[in-house]
C-alpha cells in the first residue's frame, strides 16, 4: 500500500479528486499544511502532493520514507530540487493543463486595462449614465489592441497560447530572448529591444535565480509610458516597489497582476495600496478554471500511477 498525502488539497476548491483514489493507495487529504504541521502531515508518506507547500532541504531530510513529490502545478520553485535529487526522490509536475485558462486570464486582465469594463459598470450603477446629456458616457479612453505590439517573456505552452490569442486580436507578437543570451535564436528579439518595443509586456517565464526581479527599475525605464504590464507567472519576477513607483509617477500606463511575491500578501504589501493608479490585482486564479483544475487532477493521477509502476512521467 502506497501512502499518499495531499498537503494543500483546499487549493483545488471543489474539483473532483476521486482520480487520486487508486487501488493499493492510501490517500490522505489535508486542506492546508503550515510549516509547523509539515512533518506531522507528511510523516511516513512515500508520496507527497503539494501545490504551494514548500519542501526545502530540511524538510526533505526529515522525511526519510519520502520517495516522490508530485507538484500540483507547473512551477517547482517551492521544492529544493538539489536536495530531492540527492535523496533519490522523484519530482514530477503538471504541464499544459492551464493552456487555455491562463491565456484567457491574460486577455481578461488586458481588456480590463484597455476597455475599463468595471469602471464603466460602476459608473452606470452610480447613476452617471442616467445623468448624461447624450446617449453615451465618455469617462476613460478605450484603446484597441489591433496593431499594438505584445512582447512575450517566456514562450512555453502558455506563452504560445497567449501569442495565438494576440494574433487573433490583430496584435504583433515579439518573443523576447533571454536577458543573458549570448546568441539570438531565430524568431527572437533581444530582451532590451523587445521590452522597449512593447505596448503590452506579458510574463510567462519561470521564477529562477536568473529571472528574479527581472522587471526592475532598469527594465521598467526601458518601457514606453504607454506600456501595459501583465503577469500571470510568478510574483517574484517583478521588483514590486519599483513597479509601484513607476505606476504612481506615470512612467507606465498600467499593470495587471495575478501573482505577487508573497501569497497571500500582507495588507501592507506595496502593490495593495489604493493610491496606485491603473493597477489590477487578482488572487492567483489564472490557472483555476474549473476545466483546468480537473485536467490537473487527471495529470496528478497519471503521475502517481506512473511512479507506482516505476516509470515516472513529467519528471522534473
N, C-alpha and C positions, 0 to 999 in steps of 0.2 A: 504494500500500500504506500503510495507516494503522498507525503504530507505537503499540501499546498496552502499558502496563506496569502490572501489579498490584503495588503496593508491599508489601502485607502479606497475601498470599494465605493464609498459615497461619491467619489468623483465621477462615477458612471451614471449618476442620477437614477432614472427609472429604467435603465437599459436592462434587457433580459440577460442575466448571467448564467442561465442554465447550460449553455455550451461548455462551460468550465467544469460542470459536474460530470466527470467521466468515471467509468468503471475503474476500480483499483486506485482511485484518487480520493483522499480525504481533504475536502476544501473547507477552509475557514475564512469567513468574510468579516473584516473589521472595517467599520465605516471610515475611521481615520486612525492614524498612529502617530503619536508625538515621539520626540527623540527619547523621552524617558520610558515610553512604552515599547520601543522597538524590539529590544532583546526579549521581552516577555512575549510579545505577539509573534515574533519570528522564530523563537527558540524551538529547536527540533525540526524545523521545516527543511525539506530538501529543495523546495521551490518557493520563491517569494515573488509575488506580483506587486509592483509598485508603479504608480503613476508619477507622483512627485515626492514621495517619502525618500529622503537622502539615505544612501547606503555608502558610507565612506569607509576608509581603510580600517578604522577602529571597529566599526560595526561588523564588517566582513570578518575580521579576525576573531570576533566574539561569537560567530555563528559557524562552528566547525562542521555542522551537518549540511550546510547550505551548498547546493550543487548547481543551482540555476537561478538566475534573476530574469524575470520576464517584465520588461518595461512596457507599461500601458500607454505608450506614446512613442513618437519618433526620436525626440531628443533624449540623449542619455547622459546629460551633464550632471545628473544627480547621482550617478554611480561612479565610484572610483574604479575605472576600467583596469588600471595597472594592478591594483590590489586584487581585483576579481580574477584577472588572468593568472597572477602569481599563486592564487589559492585554487586554481583549477576550476573556477566557476564559469559556467557558460552564461553569457549575457545575450539576450535576444530582444529586439524591439518590434514595434509595429511600423509598417511602411505603406504609404499611399492611401491609407484608409480615409483621410480627410481631403482627398484630392479635389473634391467639388465643394466641400464645406468651407475650407479656408479661403480659396479664391472668391467665393460668393461673399464672404465677410469682408474681404479686401474692398470689393466694389460697393458693398453696403456702406462701409465707412467712407469711402471716397465720394460716393454720391451724396452722403450727408454733408460733406465739406463743400461740394460744388453746388448742390441744389437746396440745401438748408431746409429739408423737409420738416424737421421737428420745429424749427423756429417759426416757419410759416403756419404750421398746425397750431402752435401755441398762440400765435397772433390772432388766428381765426377764433379760437376758443375764448380769447380775452376781448373779443368784440371789435378788433381793429378793422376787419374786412367790412363788417356791418356799418362802420362809420366812414368808410372810404367814399370819396367824392366821385370815383369812377369804378368801372366793372372789375378792375383788378387791383391788387395791392402790391406795390413795389417796396420791399424792405431791404433785402440784401441782393447783390448782383449774382446771377446764376451763370456758371461757366460751363461751356460744352467741353466734353472730353475729346471729341474728334480733333485730330491733328496735333494733339498735345503729345509730348514725349514721356513715356513711362520707363524709368530706369529700374531694372530688377537687380538686386544684390542677392545672388543665390539663384541657381537655375536647376534645382532638382524637380521632383514631381510637382510641388506646389508652385514653384516659380514658372514652370512650363504651362501649367493650367491657368495661372494668372495672365501669362502672356497671350494665351488664346482668347481670354475674355477681353483683354485690352485691344487686341486686333479687331474683335467684333465691334468694339466701340469706335473703331477708326483711329486708334492711337498708334503712334510709332513706338516700337519697343527697342530699348537698348539693354544689352547684357553687360553688366559691369564685370571687368576682370578682377581677380583678387588684388587687394592693395599692394601685396608684397611680391606680385608676379614679376619674374624676370623676362618672360615671353608672353606675348598677347595671342591667345588662341583664336582661331578663325571664328568670326561671328561675334567676338567680344570687343569691348571698348575699354581703354584704360580706366581704372577706377576713378581717378580725378576727373577725367573728361566726361565720363558717364554721369557723375554726380553733378557737374557743372551744367550739363545739358538738360537735366531732369526737370520736367514740370511736375511729375509725380515720382517720388522715390519709394519703392516698396521693398521691404526687407524680408528675405526668405532663407537666410543662411543660418547654420547652427551657431550656438554660442560656444566659442572655444577661447583659448588664451590669446589667439591672434585676432579674434573678432570682437572681444570685449571692448565696449565703448568705441566701436568702430565709427559711430556717429557722435562726434565730439565738437568742441568749439571750432577746431580747424576745418573739419569736413562740413560743418554747418555753414562756415564762412564761404565755402565754395558754391553753395546753393543760391539760386535766384531768390529774391524776396517774394516771388510769386509761387515758389515751390510748395507742394504738399507732401508731407512725410507720412507713410503708412507702415506700421509694424505689427505683424501678426506672428512673429517668430519667437524671439526671447527678449525680455526687457533689458537684459544686460548688454545688448548690442548698442544701447544709447547712453550717453552721458546725460542723465536726466536733468540736473541743474543747468547744464549748457543749453539743452532744448528749451527749458522753461524761459531762460534768459532771451533766447532767440525769438520766441513767440511774443513775449512781453514787449520786446523792443522792436517788433515789426520786421525782423530780418528773415522771417519765414512766414508764409501765408497761413499755414495751418498744419496740424498733425492729428492723426487718429491712431490710437494705440489699443491693441487688445491684450497687451502684456506689459508688466512692469518688472523692475529688477527685484523687488520684494513682493511676494504674493502669499497671502493677502497683504496689501500695503498698509502701513500705519497711516493714521489720519493726518500725520504731519508730512506725508510724502510730498516732495517738491512738485509733483505733477497733479496733485489733487487740489491745489489752490483754485478757488473760484475766480481769482483775479487773472488767470491765464486766458487770453483770447484765442478763439478758433482751435480749441483742443477738445478732442473727444476721447474718452477712455471707456473701454468695455472690459468686463472682468474675466479675461482669458476664456472666451467662449467660441472663438472662431472654429475650433475643431469639433464643437459639441453639437452638431446637428444630430437629430435622432438616428438618421441612417448611418452617419459616420461612426457614432458610438457603437452601433450594432456591428458594423464591419470590424471595428477594433476588437470587440469581444470575440468575433469569429477568428481573427488572427491570433489572439491570445490562446484560444483553444487549439489552433493548429500548431502554434509554437510549443505548447505544453505537450501535445501528443507526439510531436517530432522529438522533443527532448527525451520523453519516456522511451521512445524507440531507439534512442542514442543516435539520432540523425537530425541534429539541430537545424532549423531554418531561421532565416532573418537574423543570423548571428552577427553581433557587432564585433 
